[in-house]
Amino acid sequence: MQYLVLVGALCSVVFGSVYLIATIQGKAQPNKVTWLLWAISPLISVIATIAATGFDWSILPVFMAGFMPLLVFIASMFNKSAYWKLSFLDYLCGIVAIFAIIIWRLTDDPILAIIFSILSDAIASLPTLRKAWLYPTTEAPVYYIGGVISSTSAILAATTHWSFSTASFPIYLFILDTSLMLIVLLRKAALLDNKMTP
């Protein structure tokens, strides 16, 4: 089963690298609040899962779900054309997401850590979900397609010894990446269709 997870992690690297290059070139404009918290939340979940159950292959895609956004966040800091203007909602979501991380840290419970890292990640996703809906051309769906493949491999790997710790974050990532992929693809198609309509 670890081979399936390794394939999923490799997909994260390949698809994530395409998004990373698009960010460096200024073709994608990631929301910095979202991408920073997308880096932090999965990495917290990885640490909490290891604390709760030890190392498991199903956490590799979750690790990649944090590592690749960290690279995208760093790349977005160095390219002015990859800049996305932050709004009050972005900052509010960032503050709430950080608050969820602090609550987890105060409890020091691995299961709560996973719950709050999912909550934090979901709140951090709201600005990018909104941006993808309103401005789909600022997003590249390739990263989310890779995320769907990677999270699917993690879910399949978790079925060998199913538990909340091993399965919850991959299931959440699957739902999030599928939602973002569909929003970006369908909204881009709708924009293209509107331009072609006489």
C-alpha positions in Angstrom: 0.0 0.0 0.0 2.9 2.4 0.6 3.7 2.3 -3.1 0.3 3.8 -3.8 1.0 6.5 -1.2 4.4 7.2 -2.9 2.7 7.6 -6.2 0.2 10.0 -4.6 3.1 12.0 -3.0 4.9 12.1 -6.4 1.7 13.4 -8.0 1.7 16.2 -5.3 5.3 17.1 -6.2 4.6 17.1 -10.0 1.3 18.9 -10.0 2.4 21.2 -7.2 5.5 22.1 -9.1 3.4 23.2 -12.1 1.5 25.5 -9.8 4.7 26.7 -8.2 6.1 27.5 -11.7 2.9 29.3 -12.6 3.3 31.4 -9.4 6.9 32.2 -10.2 5.9 33.3 -13.7 3.0 35.4 -12.3 0.3 33.3 -14.1 -1.2 32.1 -10.8 -1.9 34.6 -8.0 -2.1 32.6 -4.7 -3.8 34.2 -1.7 -0.8 34.4 0.8 -3.0 33.9 3.9 -4.5 30.8 2.6 -1.3 29.3 1.3 0.7 30.0 4.5 -2.0 28.4 6.6 -2.4 25.5 4.1 1.3 24.9 4.8 1.0 25.1 8.6 -2.2 23.1 9.2 -1.3 19.8 7.4 2.2 19.8 9.0 0.5 20.1 12.4 -1.7 17.2 11.5 1.3 15.2 10.5 3.0 15.8 13.9 -0.3 15.1 15.8 -0.9 11.8 13.8 2.7 10.6 14.6 2.1 11.5 18.2 -1.2 9.6 18.3 -0.4 6.5 16.2 3.3 6.6 15.2 4.5 6.8 11.6 2.1 5.6 9.0 2.4 5.8 5.2 -1.0 7.5 4.9 0.5 10.7 6.4 3.0 11.2 3.6 0.4 12.9 1.3 -0.7 15.0 4.2 2.9 16.1 4.7 3.1 17.0 1.0 -0.2 18.9 1.3 1.7 21.2 3.7 5.1 21.2 2.1 4.1 22.2 -1.5 1.9 25.2 -0.2 4.9 26.3 1.8 7.0 26.5 -1.4 4.1 28.3 -3.2 3.8 30.8 -0.4 7.6 31.5 -0.5 7.5 31.8 -4.3 4.6 34.3 -4.1 6.7 36.5 -1.8 9.3 37.1 -4.5 7.1 37.8 -7.5 5.1 41.0 -7.6 2.9 39.7 -10.5 1.9 36.8 -8.2 0.5 39.2 -5.7 -3.1 39.0 -4.6 -4.5 42.0 -2.6 -5.7 40.8 0.8 -9.1 41.9 2.1 -10.6 42.1 5.5 -12.0 38.5 5.0 -8.5 37.2 4.3 -7.1 38.7 7.5 -10.2 37.6 9.5 -9.9 34.0 8.3 -6.2 34.0 9.0 -6.7 35.2 12.6 -9.5 32.6 13.2 -7.3 29.9 11.7 -4.3 30.9 13.9 -6.7 31.0 17.0 -7.7 27.4 16.2 -4.0 26.4 16.1 -3.5 28.1 19.5 -6.5 26.3 21.1 -5.1 23.0 19.9 -1.6 23.8 21.4 -3.2 24.6 24.7 -5.0 21.3 24.9 -2.0 19.2 23.7 -4.4 16.4 22.6 -3.5 14.7 19.2 -7.2 14.1 18.2 -8.0 17.7 19.0 -4.9 18.8 17.1 -6.2 17.0 14.0 -9.7 18.5 14.4 -8.4 22.0 14.9 -5.9 21.7 12.1 -8.7 20.7 9.8 -10.8 23.6 11.1 -7.9 26.0 10.7 -7.2 24.8 7.1 -10.9 25.0 6.2 -11.2 28.6 7.5 -8.0 29.5 5.7 -9.5 28.0 2.5 -12.4 30.4 2.4 -10.6 33.4 0.8 -9.2 31.1 -2.0 -12.6 29.5 -2.5 -14.1 33.0 -2.9 -11.3 34.1 -5.1 -11.5 31.0 -7.3 -15.3 31.7 -7.7 -15.0 35.4 -8.5 -11.6 35.4 -10.3 -11.0 31.9 -11.7 -8.3 33.1 -14.1 -6.0 33.8 -11.1 -6.0 30.1 -10.2 -4.4 27.0 -11.9 -6.5 23.9 -11.4 -3.5 21.6 -11.8 -2.5 21.8 -8.1 -6.0 20.8 -7.0 -6.1 17.9 -9.5 -2.8 16.6 -8.0 -4.3 17.1 -4.5 -7.3 14.9 -5.4 -5.0 12.1 -6.6 -2.7 12.4 -3.6 -5.5 12.5 -1.0 -7.2 9.5 -2.7 -4.0 7.5 -2.3 -3.9 8.5 1.4 -7.5 7.5 1.9 -6.8 4.1 0.3 -3.7 3.6 2.4 -5.6 4.5 5.6 -8.2 1.7 4.9 -5.6 -1.0 6.0 -5.9 0.3 9.6 -8.7 2.8 9.6 -8.8 5.4 12.4 -9.7 9.0 12.8 -6.0 10.0 13.0 -5.0 8.4 9.7 -8.2 9.1 7.6 -9.7 12.4 8.7 -7.2 14.9 7.1 -6.9 13.0 3.8 -10.8 12.9 3.5 -10.9 16.6 4.2 -8.2 17.3 1.6 -10.1 15.2 -0.9 -13.2 17.3 -0.4 -11.4 20.6 -0.5 -9.3 19.8 -3.6 -12.2 18.4 -5.5 -14.3 21.5 -4.6 -11.5 23.9 -5.7 -10.7 21.9 -8.9 -14.4 21.9 -9.9 -14.9 25.6 -9.1 -11.9 26.7 -11.1 -12.6 24.5 -14.1 -16.3 25.2 -14.3 -15.9 29.0 -13.7 -13.2 29.2 -16.3 -15.4 27.3 -18.7 -18.3 29.6 -18.0 -16.1 32.7 -18.6 -14.9 31.3 -21.9 -18.5 30.4 -22.9 -19.6 34.0 -22.1 -16.9 35.4 -24.2 -17.8 33.2 -27.2 -21.5 34.0 -26.9 -22.4 36.7 -29.5 
